[in-house]
């Protein structure tokens, strides 16, 4: 993603790789221990694992935005 100012293709590849990594780590939120029955089964955002993993949600949004921006530049030529 750091190469995006010079190459839309490199930016798109980096953003896609980052997005895939973040989606993978976000799945740990649902498979890691820490589900709290008193909260209706919602994963309790304790320090471990919740708060460590939830940071990936806004980062995923940023990576997807960067991917869309790079792809739109590639389409324009």
Buried (B, 14 or more C-beta within 10 A) or exposed (E): BEEBEEBBEBBBBBBBEBBEBBEEBBEEBEEBEBBEEEEEEEBEBEEEBBEBBEEBEEBBEBBBEBBEBBBEBEEEE
